[in-house]
Amino acid sequence: MQVEFVGAVGGNVTGSRHIVHTEKARILLDCGLFQGRRSETIERNRDLGFRARDIDVMVLSHAHIDHSGALPRLYRQGFRGTIYCTPATRDLCAAMLEDSAEIQAQDAAYINRKIEKNGADMKHVEPLYDQKDVVGTLELMVGVPYHRPQTIAEGVTLTYYDAGHVLGSAMVALDVDVVGEQRRLVFSGDLGRHNMPILRNPEVPPGASCLIMESTYGDRNHDPIEEMEDRLDEVITRTIDRGGKVVVPSFALERAQELIYSLKQLKDQGRLPDVPVYVDSPLTVKLTDVFRMHPECFDTRTRESLLTGDSPFDFDGLRYVSSVEDSKAIDRSDQPCVIISASGMCEFGRVVHHLVATIENRKNAVLIVGWQAQHTLGRRLVEQRTRVRIFGVERERHAEVVVLNGFSAHAGQDDLLSYAEAVRAAGPLRQIALVHGEDLGRKTLKSLLEEHGFPTVHTPARGDRIDI
């Protein structure tokens, strides 16, 4: 058995794609979209790095677009095998992949109009996939609950364990018959944190021979989540006091729901200023509805709240916005407010329009609550750049920018080390491959793992293979 690393390796975080080669099958782990410089993004997402028809079966860890977003591209290129995922992940993908196809169509139409209008010597842009490809992809998806072994190929059994990262997120355990010997490969997907609101804590799959583990925050830890609500309150209060708006670019899946949960806690404690809180993202509205459908994924506290009718996703002053006109009205108003809007890296979606309307005014604030990929607008804001390009126009950034990484749904350095040690304690772990991390995070975590007695730690580049 071999693992071939195709995406989210070599210092890249997005575009998760790995292929498990056995004697009987080729199994694709994740098929996500790459995010980065526009030219590189187009190239890496059009060419998946392998032939779709060579893949026998696909196993998805969770619904985030950097893990699932290229599935319709895989379908478009000829894949017709089964796509396994948890039931919650399938429901989330139905909304997220449809939204991705719509955004691509809108972006392509906008760019092509610019080319035609300006007479630029550029090739017309075609979307990676369309709604028909999304429907075809969903028809291939089969939901597998946690802890229920499922034979997915000859000599290969899949078992999902809760990753505690986002709704329905899973660690993938593949039990493979290798020349009469059972070996277990575990892929962490994106590993969550302990004691976060809404979801259960990450589990530890037993019996792993090899662990493919994310390393997004391999070089640092997060501030405690308990401190984040205090800091969230401080940012909102001081911005509202000066008459400004707080714009929160947020991933529609999980981060938005966690923010809503924290704001509800502040509201219940009487600490949240009496201003409207807008969730301005049609996708977030849809995904929040999916959350309500899957109480089996929640921790005890959240499940009990839902059973008593006290939804963690609603409070007085919270308004879910779907229509374009209502979204534009928020920007036209000069009244203080909080705006939670997709996308998390500020590259597309309604949040970009809100940034155009607010970023040049010192009264306002931009609150970054998650990891931002290199070469994105979100990363440039994190770097506190004083001039940023939005919709092709250089703009002066006068709004305050605050970064609260404590809301991250990714495990920090200590959590990653503890997880690796727990997997080793639960099985004959022989080797680890670090993926889904920038160079500094992967190198730092590799050194720490070696200091903790892990003898074989790989940091694969694109195209590398390791024997299991």
C-alpha positions in Angstrom: 0.0 0.0 0.0 1.2 3.5 -0.9 -0.1 7.0 -0.3 0.4 9.6 -3.0 0.2 13.2 -2.0 -1.4 15.5 -4.6 -2.7 18.6 -2.8 -2.4 20.5 0.5 1.3 19.5 0.7 4.6 21.2 0.0 3.7 24.2 2.1 0.2 24.6 0.9 -2.9 24.4 3.1 -5.7 24.3 0.6 -6.7 21.9 -2.1 -6.6 18.7 0.0 -6.1 15.6 -2.3 -4.4 12.3 -1.4 -4.6 8.9 -3.2 -4.3 5.6 -1.4 -3.0 2.9 -3.7 -3.7 -0.8 -2.8 -3.3 -3.9 -4.8 -7.0 -3.8 -5.6 -8.1 -0.1 -5.7 -7.2 3.5 -5.9 -8.9 5.5 -3.2 -9.0 9.3 -3.2 -9.0 11.1 0.1 -10.7 14.5 -0.2 -10.9 16.6 -3.4 -10.7 20.2 -2.5 -10.2 23.5 -4.3 -6.8 25.2 -4.1 -6.9 28.9 -3.1 -4.0 31.3 -3.7 -2.8 33.5 -6.6 -5.4 33.6 -9.3 -3.3 32.2 -12.1 -2.0 29.3 -9.9 -5.5 28.7 -8.6 -7.0 28.3 -12.0 -4.2 25.9 -13.1 -4.3 23.7 -10.0 -8.1 23.4 -10.0 -8.5 22.6 -13.7 -5.8 19.9 -13.5 -6.5 17.8 -10.5 -3.1 16.1 -10.6 -4.5 12.7 -11.6 -6.9 11.1 -14.1 -10.4 11.1 -12.7 -11.2 7.8 -14.4 -8.3 6.1 -12.6 -10.0 6.6 -9.2 -12.1 3.7 -8.0 -13.7 5.3 -4.9 -13.6 8.6 -3.1 -13.7 9.3 0.7 -14.5 12.8 1.9 -13.5 14.0 5.4 -15.7 17.1 5.6 -17.6 19.7 3.6 -15.2 22.7 3.7 -14.5 23.8 0.1 -10.8 23.3 0.3 -11.6 19.6 1.0 -14.8 19.1 -1.1 -14.9 21.9 -3.6 -13.3 20.1 -6.6 -15.7 17.1 -6.4 -17.9 18.4 -9.3 -14.7 18.9 -11.3 -13.8 15.2 -10.6 -17.3 14.3 -11.8 -17.0 16.5 -14.9 -13.8 14.7 -15.8 -15.4 11.3 -15.8 -15.4 9.9 -12.2 -18.5 7.8 -11.5 -17.5 5.8 -8.4 -19.1 6.2 -5.0 -18.3 9.2 -2.8 -18.4 8.3 0.9 -19.0 10.9 3.6 -21.0 11.4 6.8 -24.7 12.2 6.5 -24.2 15.8 7.7 -21.4 16.3 5.3 -23.6 15.3 2.4 -26.3 17.7 3.4 -23.8 20.5 3.8 -22.2 19.7 0.4 -25.6 20.0 -1.3 -25.7 23.7 -0.4 -22.0 24.5 -0.5 -21.2 23.0 -4.0 -24.3 24.6 -5.5 -23.1 27.9 -4.1 -19.6 27.3 -5.4 -20.9 26.6 -8.9 -23.0 29.8 -8.8 -20.1 32.0 -7.7 -17.9 30.6 -10.5 -20.6 31.3 -13.1 -21.0 34.9 -11.8 -17.2 35.5 -11.6 -16.7 34.1 -15.1 -19.5 36.3 -16.5 -18.1 39.4 -14.8 -14.5 38.8 -16.1 -15.6 38.0 -19.6 -17.7 41.2 -19.8 -14.6 43.1 -18.7 -12.5 41.4 -21.4 -15.1 42.2 -24.1 -15.6 45.8 -22.9 -11.9 46.6 -22.7 -10.7 44.5 -25.6 -8.1 42.8 -23.5 -5.9 40.1 -25.1 -7.0 37.5 -22.6 -8.7 34.1 -22.8 -12.3 34.0 -21.8 -12.9 32.3 -18.4 -14.9 29.1 -18.0 -16.2 27.9 -14.7 -14.6 24.7 -13.4 -18.1 23.1 -13.2 -21.8 23.9 -13.4 -25.0 23.0 -11.5 -25.4 19.8 -13.6 -22.0 18.6 -12.4 -23.0 19.4 -8.8 -26.2 17.3 -9.2 -24.2 14.4 -10.7 -21.8 14.6 -7.8 -24.6 14.5 -5.1 -26.0 11.4 -6.8 -22.8 9.6 -6.1 -22.6 10.6 -2.4 -23.4 7.9 0.2 -23.7 8.9 3.9 -21.9 6.7 6.4 -22.5 7.3 10.1 -19.6 7.5 12.6 -18.3 4.2 13.9 -20.1 2.0 11.3 -17.5 0.0 9.3 -18.2 0.1 5.6 -16.5 -2.0 2.9 -15.6 0.4 0.1 -13.3 -1.7 -2.1 -11.9 -5.3 -2.1 -9.9 -5.6 1.0 -10.6 -2.1 2.3 -13.0 -1.1 5.1 -13.8 2.5 6.0 -14.7 3.7 9.5 -15.4 7.3 10.4 -14.5 9.0 13.7 -15.6 12.4 14.9 -13.0 15.0 14.1 -14.7 17.8 16.1 -13.8 20.4 13.5 -17.1 21.3 11.7 -20.5 19.7 11.5 -20.1 16.1 10.2 -16.3 16.3 10.0 -14.6 13.0 10.3 -11.3 11.3 10.7 -10.9 8.6 8.1 -9.7 5.1 9.2 -9.0 2.7 6.3 -8.4 -0.9 7.3 -6.5 -2.5 4.4 -5.6 -6.1 3.8 -1.9 -6.0 2.8 -0.6 -9.4 1.9 -2.8 -11.1 4.5 -1.9 -8.5 7.2 -4.4 -5.8 8.3 -3.0 -2.3 8.4 -4.9 0.8 9.4 -4.3 4.2 7.8 -5.8 7.2 9.6 -6.3 10.5 7.9 -7.1 13.3 10.4 -8.8 15.5 7.9 -9.0 18.9 9.7 -8.6 18.2 13.4 -10.8 20.2 15.8 -10.2 21.5 19.3 -11.4 20.4 22.7 -14.1 22.2 24.6 -15.3 24.2 21.7 -19.0 25.2 21.6 -21.6 23.2 19.6 -19.6 20.2 18.6 -18.2 17.1 20.4 -14.5 16.7 21.1 -12.3 15.0 18.6 -12.0 11.2 19.0 -8.9 9.0 18.8 -9.1 6.1 16.3 -7.3 3.0 17.6 -4.9 0.7 15.9 -3.3 3.1 13.4 -0.1 2.1 11.5 0.2 5.4 9.6 -1.2 8.8 10.4 -1.8 11.5 7.8 -2.2 14.6 10.0 -2.9 18.3 9.3 -0.5 20.9 10.5 -2.2 24.2 9.9 -1.2 25.6 13.3 1.8 23.4 13.9 3.9 26.4 14.9 1.6 28.1 17.5 -1.3 27.7 19.9 -4.6 29.5 20.2 -5.8 31.8 22.9 -8.4 30.0 25.1 -11.9 30.2 23.7 -13.1 31.6 27.0 -11.0 34.7 26.4 -12.4 35.2 22.9 -15.8 36.2 24.0 -14.3 38.9 26.2 -12.2 40.2 23.3 -15.1 39.9 20.9 -17.2 42.1 23.3 -14.3 44.6 23.5 -14.0 45.0 19.7 -17.7 45.4 19.2 -18.2 47.8 22.1 -15.4 50.2 21.1 -16.4 50.2 17.4 -20.0 50.9 18.2 -19.0 53.6 20.7 -17.3 55.5 17.9 -20.3 55.0 15.6 -18.8 52.4 13.4 -19.6 49.0 11.9 -17.9 45.7 12.6 -17.4 43.6 9.5 -16.6 39.9 10.2 -15.5 37.9 7.2 -16.5 34.4 8.2 -16.6 30.9 6.7 -20.2 30.1 6.2 -19.7 26.6 7.7 -19.0 26.4 11.4 -17.3 29.7 12.1 -20.4 31.7 11.4 -22.4 29.4 13.7 -19.8 29.6 16.5 -19.8 33.4 16.2 -23.6 33.5 16.5 -23.4 31.2 19.5 -20.8 33.5 21.2 -22.8 36.6 20.4 -25.9 34.9 21.9 -23.9 34.3 25.1 -22.9 38.0 25.3 -26.5 39.0 24.6 -27.9 36.7 27.4 -25.3 38.3 29.8 -26.3 41.8 28.8 -22.9 42.6 27.4 -23.7 43.0 23.7 -24.4 46.6 22.6 -28.0 47.1 21.5 -27.3 47.1 17.7 -28.5 44.9 14.9 -26.3 41.8 14.1 -26.7 40.8 10.4 -25.8 37.4 9.1 -25.5 38.5 5.4 -24.8 35.3 3.6 -27.5 33.1 1.9 -25.2 30.1 2.2 -24.8 30.7 5.9 -28.6 30.8 6.3 -28.9 27.5 4.4 -26.1 25.8 6.4 -27.5 27.0 9.7 -30.7 25.2 8.8 -28.6 22.0 8.1 -27.2 22.4 11.6 -30.6 22.2 13.1 -31.2 18.9 11.2 -28.2 17.1 12.8 -28.4 17.1 16.6 -26.4 13.8 16.6 -23.3 15.9 15.9 -23.8 18.3 18.8 -22.3 18.3 22.3 -24.6 17.7 25.2 -25.2 21.4 26.1 -26.1 22.4 22.5 -28.4 19.4 22.1 -30.2 20.1 25.3 -30.7 23.8 24.3 -32.3 22.7 21.0 -34.6 20.3 22.8 -35.9 23.0 25.2 -36.5 25.4 22.3 -33.7 27.8 23.1 -31.9 27.7 19.8 -28.2 28.6 19.9 -28.6 30.2 16.5 -31.2 32.9 17.3 -31.5 35.9 19.6 -33.2 39.3 19.7 -31.5 41.6 17.3 -30.1 38.9 15.0 -31.2 39.1 11.4 -30.5 36.6 8.7 -30.2 38.4 5.3 -30.8 36.7 2.0 -31.8 39.2 -0.6 -29.4 41.4 -2.5 -31.4 44.5 -1.8 -31.4 44.0 1.9 -27.6 43.4 1.8 -27.1 46.7 -0.1 -29.3 48.5 2.4 -26.9 47.6 5.2 -24.1 49.5 3.4 -26.3 52.5 2.6 -27.2 52.9 6.3 -24.9 54.9 8.5 -26.1 53.2 11.7 -23.7 51.1 13.7 -24.1 47.3 13.4 -22.3 44.0 13.2 -22.1 42.2 9.8 -21.1 38.6 9.6 -20.6 37.7 5.9 -19.0 35.2 3.7 -16.4 34.4 2.4 -13.8 33.9 5.2 -10.8 34.9 3.1 -12.5 38.0 1.5 -11.9 36.8 -2.0 -15.6 36.7 -3.1 -19.1 37.0 -1.9 -21.0 39.8 -0.2 -18.3 40.5 2.4 -16.2 42.1 -0.4 -18.9 44.7 -1.0 -19.1 45.4 2.7 -15.4 45.9 2.9 -15.5 48.4 0.0 -18.2 50.3 1.9 -16.3 50.3 5.3 -12.6 49.9 4.9 -11.7 53.5 4.3 -13.4 54.8 7.4 -11.6 54.9 10.7 -14.8 54.4 12.7 -15.2 50.9 11.4 -13.4 47.6 12.2 -12.7 44.4 10.4 -12.6 41.4 12.6 -10.6 38.4 11.3 -11.6 35.1 13.1 -9.9 32.4 11.0 -6.9 31.3 9.1 -6.3 33.3 5.9 -4.5 31.7 2.9 -1.4 33.4 1.3 -2.1 35.9 -1.5 -5.7 36.5 -0.4 -7.3 39.8 0.6 -7.9 38.3 4.0 -4.2 37.6 4.5 -3.3 41.1 3.4 -5.7 42.5 6.1 -4.1 40.2 8.7 -0.7 41.7 7.7 -2.2 45.2 8.4 -1.4 46.5 5.0 -2.4 50.2 4.6 -3.4 49.8 1.0 -5.4 46.8 -0.4 -6.8 46.0 -3.8 -10.5 45.3 -3.9 -12.3 44.8 -7.2 -9.2 45.9 -9.0 -9.0 49.2 -7.2 -6.3 50.2 -4.7 -8.0 51.5 -1.5 -6.6 53.1 1.7 -7.3 50.9 4.6 -8.2 53.1 7.6 -10.5 50.7 9.4 -9.2 49.0 12.4 -8.2 45.3 11.8 -8.4 42.9 14.7 -7.4 39.2 14.5 -9.0 36.7 16.9 -7.5 33.3 16.1 -9.0 31.8 19.3 -12.1 31.1 17.3 -10.3 28.8 15.0 -11.8 25.4 14.6 -8.3 23.9 13.9 -6.2 22.2 16.6 -3.3 24.3 17.8 0.2 23.0 18.3 -0.3 21.4 21.7 -3.5 19.8 20.5 -1.7 18.3 17.5 1.0 16.9 19.6 -1.4 15.4 22.1 -3.5 13.9 19.3 -0.4 12.2 17.8 0.6 10.8 21.2 -2.9 9.5 21.8 -3.0 7.8 18.4 0.4 6.2 19.2 -0.8 5.0 22.6 -3.9 3.4 20.9 -2.0 1.5 18.2 1.2 0.5 16.5 1.9 3.9 14.9 5.0 3.6 12.8 4.9 6.8 10.7 3.3 10.2 10.4 2.9 12.4 7.3 2.2 16.1 7.8 -0.1 17.8 5.3 -2.3 20.9 5.2 0.3 23.3 6.6 2.6 26.1 5.5 6.3 25.4 5.6 7.0 26.9 9.1 4.1 25.1 10.7 5.0 21.7 9.2 8.7 22.0 9.9 8.1 23.2 13.5 5.7 20.3 14.2 8.0 17.8 12.6 10.8 18.8 14.9 8.5 18.6 18.0 7.2 15.2 17.0 10.8 13.9 16.6 11.7 15.3 20.0 8.7 13.4 21.4 10.1 10.1 20.0 8.3 9.7 16.7 11.0 8.1 14.5 9.5 8.6 11.0 7.8 12.0 10.2 7.3 12.9 6.6 6.7 16.3 5.2 5.7 15.3 1.6 5.8 17.5 -1.5 3.4 17.4 -4.3 3.7 14.0 -6.1 5.6 12.3 -3.3 4.6 8.7 -2.3 5.2 6.8 0.9 5.0 3.0 1.5 2.7 1.8 4.3 
